[in-house]
Amino acid sequence: MQDEPVRVLRQTYVYRGKVVNVRVDEIVTPRHPEGARFEVVEYAPAVTILPLLSDGRVVLTRQYRHALRDWILELPAGKRDPGEPSLDAARRELEEETGYRGGNWTFLLSYYVAPGYSTEKMDFWVARDLEAGRPHLDPDEWLETVVMPMEEVYRRLVAGDWVDAKTFIGLSYFFLTDPEGQAFARSFQP
């Protein structure tokens, strides 16, 4: 069953946009010879950055997300340009959104955001040795930079307050696997 061949009969684009494309794939497999339809959202690969200041604070963005019709606090992130390496995109997005430039970068993980319907793959980076600068927001971005103590970031993680999946996943993985994150998590006293 795991390696069951899948044959795509037809791919029909029902929408092509600036950020996403939506297509319907009609497929057949030995278990589904009559065919099945899958709706797929195509989205460029993306990056998320955990920017750590030398004093233990975290750089975040508070961004208006129209799909939610609300402002949410999250880690800086963005999509990669065609052919752009992941680290280059992370450096660009961090500077564009917050003005900060990272001097020391660590890659932590890649994951699919919503593999049930989307092609989006996210790479998660930690940026240290930051230098402050000025943000260069895209015309359609509406956000502000927020600097928060690590204690508050971790307290909110434990409380389940992060509503943004990339922020929740990235912070959780950082505190579970990164030596600095692990040390902080072990020492945390609520």
N, C-alpha and C positions, 0 to 999 in steps of 0.2 A: 504494500500500500504506500509506503513512504516514497519509493521511487517510481510511482505510477506515472506513465507518460501522459503529458498534457498536450493536446493539439489545439492551437488557437485557430478557429475557423474564420473569425472576423474581428477586427477592431474598428469601432466607429467612434469618432470624436463628436461629442455632443456639445462641447464648449472648449474654446481656446481663449485663454486670458493672459494678462500680464504676469500673474503670479502662479496660477494653476491651469492645468488642462484637465478635462474630465472626459474619460473614454469608457465605452462599454465593450468588454471582451466577451465573445461567445466562444466557449471551449467545449471539447469532448474529452473524456477519459474512459478507460475500461469500466470504471464504476458508474460513470455518467454518460453512456453512449447516446442518450437522447439530447445531451447538451446542457450547459449551464451558462448563466450570464453573471458577469462580475462587473461592478462599477468601480473604476480605478481613478483616483486623483493623482495626477502626475505633479510632483513638486521637486524642485532642485535640491540637491544635497545641501545641508546646512551645518552651521557651527553654533555652539554655545560656549561661553567663556565664563570661568569663575575668576574674577580679578581680585587678587589679594594684596592689600597694602601692607607695608612692612610693620605697621603698628597693630596688625591683627584685624583690621576692618575689611569689609567686603564691599566692592563697588557693584551696585545694582542699578536697574532702570525701573522707573515707574512709568508705564506706557499705557496709552489708551488703546484698547482692543475693541474695535467696532463690533466684531461678531458677538462679543459679550456685552457690548454697550456699557463698558466699565473700564476703569483704570486698574491695572494689576502690577504688583511688584514682581520683578523677574530678573534673571541673569541676562546680560547682554547676549544677543544672538542675531543671526541673520543667514540668508541663503548665500551659497557660493555662486560666483559668476561662472559661466561655462568655461571649463578647462582650468579653473582656478584651484591651486592646491589648498588643502584644508587649512594649514597653518597660515598661509597668506590671507585667506578669508577671515580667520579668527583675528589676526592683527588688524586688518582693515575694519572689521565690524566693531572691535573694541574702541578703536580710535574714533570712528564715525559717531558711535552712539554716546561715548562717555568722554572722549578727548584723551583718555589714558593710553599710553603705549607700554606694552610689556617687554621687559628685557629678558626674562627667563620663562620659557614655555614648557609645559608638560602635557602630553596627550594622555587622557585617561580611558576613554572608551568611545565606541561607536554603537549606535542602536537605531532601529527603525521606530519611528514615532508612532505610527498606527498601521501596521502591516496588513490589517484586514481590509483596508481600502486605499492606502496611500503608498507611494514610492519613496516618500521623504526619509532620508537617512541623516542622522545627526551625529556629528563628531563633537566630543566634549574636551575642552582644553582648560588648563589652569594657567593663569598669567601671574607672575611675580615680578618683583623689582620694577614697579610701575613708575612712570613719569607722567605727571599731569600735563594736560594740554586742553585745547578747545574742541568740543564736539563738532562734527560736520554732518548734520542730519540730512537725510533724504527729504525731498519736499513732502512726501506722504507720511513721514514719521512725526509722531506727537509724543514726546517723552521727556523725562527729566532724570538726571543722575541722582541717586540716593546712596550715601555711604552709611553702612550699618556695622556695628560691632559684631564680631564673630559670635559672641554669646547670644545676641538677639537672633541672628540667623539660625543658629543651632536650636535655640529654644523654640522658634517657630517651626522648624523641621519636626522636632519631637511632638509638638502640639498638632501637627497636620495642617498648618496654616498656609503652606505653599500650594496654590491652586493651579499653577502652571507646571505641566508635566516635565518639560525640559529642566526647569529649575529644581523640581523635586527629585528627579532622577539624578541629575548632576550633583546636587548637594549630598544626597544619600550616598552615592558612590564615592565621593570625595571623603566623607567622614568614615566610610568603611575601609577604604583601600589606600589612600594617600597617607604617608607617614605623619605629616603635619596634621591632617584631618583626624587620623586615628588618635594621636596624642591629645588633641583637643577634646575629642569625644570622651576619652577615658577620664579626663580631668574635670569634665563639666559637672557642676553641682547646681541643680535647679533650685 
